[in-house]
Amino acid sequence: MASASEEVWVLGIHMTKFGKHPDLDTVDLAAEAVQGALADGGVTMKDMGVIGAGNLMGGALPIGQVLQKQLGQTGIPVYNVSNACATGATALRVAVMAIKAGEVDMGLAFGVEKLAGAGLLAGGSRKSDDSTWTPSGRYGAVAGVDGRIGTEIMPGVFAQIGLEYGHRYGGTSFELFAKISEKNHSHSTLNPLAAYTKKMTLDEIMNDVMIAYPNTRPMCSANCDGAAAAVVVSGSKLKTLSLEQQKRAVKISASILTTDPWEEACQILPNVNDLTRNAAAQAYEQAGVGPSDLNLVELHDCFATAELVHYDNLGLCERGGAADFFNSGATWRDGTTPVNVSGGLESKGHPIAATGIANVWEVATHLRGEAGDRQIPGAKVGLTHVIGLGSACGIHILEKSAA
């Protein structure tokens, strides 16, 4: 067994193609991701000591145990987690904590979701031609023909957050937010696993359906189907594995999960800014790195406005300097701090429970030097960030193996 406070490494990791999978159910997608992660790490289910299983919209059955019936029941503990958009990151943290506690030396985490054509937290139904969404129930819905569907609540929340940031610090505009989306859609053209791989012009983005000003439909996260899984291993166990496994392993230098800070007054809106700032400060301290050490970042761009404010919240720029930071070109793939080179949630897609581990997959792939045409040269340190409103923030900092 691992000892307490053990180092933790990503040994194997995999994500499915994000998008519409009408012929695959939730268990099919989860099994594909898990089998891929096990194969990538050169291990089997028999080697796992714990499972963190993430799923938000799948119903009453525990997805972790259902998956075991497909891939192998070995009697190990399974923790089924549901933590909004932070579900996948939370599942990963379950496995990380089990290793750090010394209970196991290897664990599995996965997140899976079926969302293509579904309204997030919204009641309603589609017409027979599958072109429109008829809202019903408490939340109501906004919809487009391609599955970019959300409630009135989240688009409005993040639209307000972005507009408040611009009002306080200046430098923002409808066009600037649209340019963030243009970047992410451009990045996704190099990611074969992204839900959308079509480059979009600034005019196309700005003239698309307005969801909640200033976010048009392409500036919103894309609901889709998908799964991602990771095998994590203790540092001591890793040393007993092959040299190839050691070379491809990626160190988890920080694993942080936070919730909203205490406030004296009744909280009206989610405290997205302090939520991320607190998590980021803990993550940098735990990893012993700073924002300037990051070679790439996968952050939670549920809306284009969210990406902008998180430049600031993650300390990638000076307080109030997010607009200037973006305008400098820093966040493009060839910039000083590439952000969402996968295409982000707006273009890679956002199958809720899978996103936290999919972000880790993206960063780990670059640190391994296996990202192909979108590879960030010389990448050694990366950060992943997700927010689940309720609220939770998960941050992981990853480092390239020195083996």
VENHUUR-V387391 format. One record per pair of residues at least 24 apart in sequence whose C-alpha atoms are under 6 Angstrom apart, sorted by the first residue. I is the first residue (numbers start at 1). J is the second residue. If there is no record, write none. Layout:
i->I j->J
i->I j->J
//
This chain:
i->1 j->104
i->1 j->105
i->2 j->102
i->2 j->104
i->2 j->105
i->3 j->102
i->4 j->100
i->4 j->101
i->4 j->102
i->5 j->100
i->6 j->100
i->7 j->234
i->7 j->235
i->8 j->233
i->8 j->234
i->8 j->235
i->8 j->252
i->9 j->232
i->9 j->233
i->9 j->250
i->9 j->251
i->9 j->252
i->10 j->231
i->10 j->232
i->10 j->249
i->10 j->250
i->11 j->41
i->11 j->231
i->11 j->232
i->11 j->249
i->12 j->37
i->12 j->40
i->12 j->41
i->12 j->230
i->12 j->231
i->13 j->37
i->13 j->229
i->13 j->230
i->14 j->228
i->14 j->229
i->15 j->227
i->15 j->228
i->16 j->226
i->16 j->227
i->17 j->193
i->18 j->193
i->18 j->194
i->18 j->195
i->18 j->225
i->18 j->226
i->19 j->195
i->19 j->224
i->19 j->225
i->20 j->116
i->20 j->224
i->20 j->225
i->29 j->227
i->30 j->112
i->30 j->227
i->33 j->227
i->33 j->228
i->33 j->229
i->34 j->229
i->37 j->229
i->37 j->230
i->48 j->106
i->48 j->107
i->49 j->76
i->49 j->104
i->49 j->106
i->49 j->107
i->50 j->76
i->50 j->77
i->50 j->107
i->51 j->78
i->51 j->107
i->51 j->108
i->51 j->109
i->52 j->79
i->52 j->91
i->52 j->94
i->52 j->95
i->52 j->109
i->53 j->80
i->53 j->91
i->53 j->109
i->53 j->110
i->54 j->80
i->54 j->81
i->54 j->87
i->54 j->88
i->54 j->91
i->54 j->110
i->54 j->111
i->54 j->353
i->55 j->82
i->55 j->111
i->55 j->112
i->55 j->353
i->56 j->82
i->84 j->388
i->85 j->352
i->85 j->387
i->85 j->388
i->86 j->386
i->86 j->387
i->86 j->388
i->87 j->353
i->88 j->353
i->88 j->354
i->88 j->356
i->88 j->357
i->89 j->356
i->89 j->357
i->89 j->394
i->105 j->233
i->105 j->234
i->106 j->232
i->106 j->233
i->107 j->231
i->107 j->232
i->108 j->230
i->108 j->231
i->109 j->229
i->109 j->230
i->110 j->228
i->110 j->229
i->111 j->227
i->111 j->228
i->111 j->353
i->111 j->354
i->112 j->226
i->112 j->227
i->112 j->353
i->112 j->354
i->113 j->225
i->113 j->226
i->113 j->351
i->113 j->353
i->114 j->225
i->115 j->223
i->115 j->224
i->115 j->225
i->116 j->147
i->116 j->223
i->116 j->224
i->116 j->225
i->117 j->147
i->119 j->149
i->119 j->150
i->120 j->150
i->147 j->223
i->148 j->222
i->148 j->223
i->155 j->212
i->156 j->212
i->162 j->305
i->169 j->320
i->171 j->323
i->174 j->214
i->177 j->304
i->181 j->219
i->181 j->304
i->184 j->343
i->185 j->343
i->185 j->347
i->187 j->341
i->187 j->343
i->188 j->342
i->188 j->343
i->190 j->374
i->194 j->348
i->195 j->348
i->195 j->349
i->196 j->347
i->219 j->303
i->219 j->304
i->220 j->302
i->220 j->303
i->220 j->346
i->221 j->302
i->221 j->303
i->221 j->345
i->221 j->346
i->222 j->346
i->222 j->349
i->222 j->350
i->223 j->350
i->223 j->351
i->224 j->351
i->225 j->351
i->226 j->351
i->227 j->354
i->228 j->354
i->228 j->357
i->228 j->358
i->247 j->401
i->247 j->403
i->248 j->368
i->250 j->399
i->250 j->400
i->250 j->401
i->251 j->398
i->251 j->399
i->252 j->397
i->252 j->398
i->253 j->287
i->253 j->397
i->253 j->398
i->254 j->283
i->254 j->286
i->254 j->287
i->254 j->396
i->254 j->397
i->255 j->396
i->256 j->394
i->256 j->395
i->257 j->393
i->257 j->394
i->258 j->392
i->258 j->393
i->259 j->391
i->259 j->392
i->273 j->313
i->276 j->313
i->277 j->313
i->277 j->314
i->280 j->314
i->291 j->316
i->294 j->381
i->294 j->382
i->295 j->337
i->295 j->379
i->295 j->381
i->295 j->382
i->296 j->337
i->296 j->338
i->296 j->339
i->296 j->382
i->297 j->339
i->297 j->382
i->297 j->383
i->297 j->384
i->298 j->339
i->298 j->340
i->298 j->359
i->298 j->384
i->299 j->384
i->299 j->385
i->300 j->385
i->300 j->386
i->301 j->345
i->302 j->345
i->359 j->384
i->367 j->400
//
